[in-house]
Amino acid sequence: MARITVFTARRIHTMCEAAPHATAVAVRDGMILEAGTLESLAPWLDGADCEIDERFAGKIILPGFIDPHLHPFIGAILLPTHFITAFEWNLPDRRVPATVGREAYLAALRAAFARDDGALPLFVTWGYHHLWHGDVTRADLNAISRDRPIALWHRSFHELILNDAAIDMLKIDAEVMARHGQIDAGRGRFSETGGMVVVAALKPLIFTDGWFGAGLKLLHRVLHRGGHTTVADMAWGIFDFETEWAALERVWREDAPPCRCMLVPTGLPGLDAGADPDQAFARVQSLSARGTGALFCDDHVKFFADGALFSELFQLEPPGFIDGHAGEWMTPPHALTGAMRPYWDAGWKIHVHCTGNLGLELALDALAELQAARPRFDHRFTIEHFGLSTEEQVARIAALGAQVSANIWYLHELGEVFARRSIGYERASQMVRLGSLARAGVPFALHSDYTMAPAEPLRAAWVAVNRVTEGGAVFCENERIPVHQAMQAITINAARMLGQESRIGSIRAGKRADFTVLDEDPYEIDPMRLKDIPIHATVFGGEVHEVVP
């Protein structure tokens, strides 16, 4: 029989309500045998081949952190590019300073272009945001270069701006640009499904070892530094199922990160909202019958309602946006329920990208219609992102038995600027209303949607507990949550979003031995210091992996 390893700690927060604390946990063959004290573990240890590992004796152990909505392919695509952002980013291979203002942005863009080593087939930058950097168009990029292709990827990832050379290189047809409702050819702006026209043309360039492979290796370092042991790719196949699978499988196997990844496919392959729903389901079902261990699939599927929050393309109920512009639909409202139906009828768990309160209403209408036609218990219908909502919609979420995977970073980065320039203070200050969810008894988790937010669960917990904006203001204290609920939201509740709560998410007998080891106790320090707690190590399947700062 394999050796038993017992990890001791100053305190273990198990996330089990019956026995919330321990000081020792016994592990064998990657599985937890029991959590408790050295004395209570004695029946397992007496006469057994065992080792008492005291390296964490002064540390705090929690279940391994879980991000239930992250995009490995987005991280892998963007990490090798030039980051120019309104907020500082600390990446494994560089620290990116904050850049604010149109002139400062264009100056940083010119400087990055000048030092570009040409390793990628075109110059790509990420992080532009119109509210922080002003109006940047095709003409501005042409002024930097008419010869080298330039692609400016918006902070939201849902839109791009190209110069003439990039449009020519990618062979984007002028007629397609002229008739597509989400392409502004004059400005070189490709948004939402228009952005997917660019992505389709980029595919042969992106999925190479020099770009995607190198980026995925950097992503593994990002995930480890954040304390993750499980993440979910919440839109596998949005570029191409087989290409993404091959790249992920190869790098995940060769780089062997101390982390598992659950692949959740997009329910409309190629984002073709006109696709036959039964054919789409059959294709996704066949593609998902693969993977074991660290890279795996399950019966979960992802759909999209309205446009991106960062792009101000989300759909709002009246009174809408201050400037009167309209949002976008990613799936035509009339098509969403029908596209979901084959998955619902087969018992799959449905996740829906919703950022505005009108997008949320569409998703809840779809759930109500599906449930009325074919009632299901414990259906795990999950609202993803949960940007704008009303208290009445929270009550409806609870009544329909749905759950929420929330991106609390919206409040921190966009709260103040949205209050001033986009939707007004009332709605901006109440974005991602976690307190309301808690009061209504709705299960919820926190995610990064990386790169929409830093892949740092403790930083997400810090925003959720304090509701502090980038300018230091506190927005809507009544929507704060206590530290314990925030820790649940990055461990056991995050596991629930993925249907994996019987395997991971808490520290108890029979679960995988996945832990995150901290230098300080999040329950004991000032909540304003949650984001600053150093992550010492992760334990993945019983194997220790120390975090390199």
HELIX and SHEET records of a PDB file:
HELIX    1   1 ALA A   42  LEU A   45  1                                   4    
HELIX    2   2 PRO A   72  LEU A   78  1                                   7    
HELIX    3   3 ARG A  102  ARG A  115  1                                  14    
HELIX    4   4 HIS A  130  HIS A  133  1                                   4    
HELIX    5   5 ARG A  138  ILE A  144  1                                   7    
HELIX    6   6 ASP A  164  MET A  169  1                                   6    
HELIX    7   7 ALA A  174  ARG A  179  1                                   6    
HELIX    8   8 THR A  193  ILE A  206  1                                  14    
HELIX    9   9 ASP A  209  GLY A  213  3                                   5    
HELIX   10  10 ALA A  214  ARG A  225  1                                  12    
HELIX   11  11 PHE A  241  ASP A  255  1                                  15    
HELIX   12  12 PRO A  269  LEU A  271  5                                   3    
HELIX   13  13 PRO A  277  LEU A  287  1                                  11    
HELIX   14  14 PRO A  333  ASP A  345  1                                  13    
HELIX   15  15 ASN A  357  ALA A  373  1                                  17    
HELIX   16  16 GLU A  391  LEU A  400  1                                  10    
HELIX   17  17 TRP A  409  ARG A  421  1                                  13    
HELIX   18  18 TYR A  425  SER A  429  1                                   5    
HELIX   19  19 LEU A  434  ALA A  440  1                                   7    
HELIX   20  20 PRO A  457  ASN A  466  1                                  10    
HELIX   21  21 GLU A  477  GLU A  479  5                                   3    
HELIX   22  22 VAL A  483  ALA A  489  1                                   7    
HELIX   23  23 ILE A  492  MET A  497  1                                   6    
HELIX   24  24 PRO A  527  ASP A  532  5                                   6    
SHEET    1   A 4 MET A  31  GLY A  36  0                                        
SHEET    2   A 4 HIS A  21  ARG A  28 -1                                        
SHEET    3   A 4 ILE A   4  HIS A  13 -1                                        
SHEET    4   A 4 CYS A  50  ASP A  53  1                                        
SHEET    1   B 7 MET A  31  GLY A  36  0                                        
SHEET    2   B 7 HIS A  21  ARG A  28 -1                                        
SHEET    3   B 7 ILE A   4  HIS A  13 -1                                        
SHEET    4   B 7 ILE A  60  PRO A  63  1                                        
SHEET    5   B 7 PHE A 515  LEU A 518 -1                                        
SHEET    6   B 7 ILE A 535  PHE A 540 -1                                        
SHEET    7   B 7 GLU A 543  GLU A 546 -1                                        
SHEET    1   C 5 PHE A  65  LEU A  70  0                                        
SHEET    2   C 5 HIS A 228  TRP A 236  1                                        
SHEET    3   C 5 ARG A 260  PRO A 265  1                                        
SHEET    4   C 5 LEU A 295  CYS A 297  1                                        
SHEET    5   C 5 GLY A 291  THR A 292 -1                                        
SHEET    1   D 6 HIS A  82  PHE A  83  0                                        
SHEET    2   D 6 PHE A 123  TYR A 128  1                                        
SHEET    3   D 6 ILE A 150  HIS A 154  1                                        
SHEET    4   D 6 GLU A 159  LEU A 162 -1                                        
SHEET    5   D 6 ARG A 189  SER A 191 -1                                        
SHEET    6   D 6 ILE A 183  ASP A 184 -1                                        
SHEET    1   E 2 TRP A  89  LEU A  91  0                                        
SHEET    2   E 2 ARG A  94  VAL A  96 -1                                        
SHEET    1   F 5 HIS A 300  PHE A 304  0                                        
SHEET    2   F 5 LYS A 349  CYS A 354  1                                        
SHEET    3   F 5 THR A 382  HIS A 385  1                                        
SHEET    4   F 5 GLN A 403  ALA A 406  1                                        
SHEET    5   F 5 PHE A 444  LEU A 446  1                                        
END                                                                             
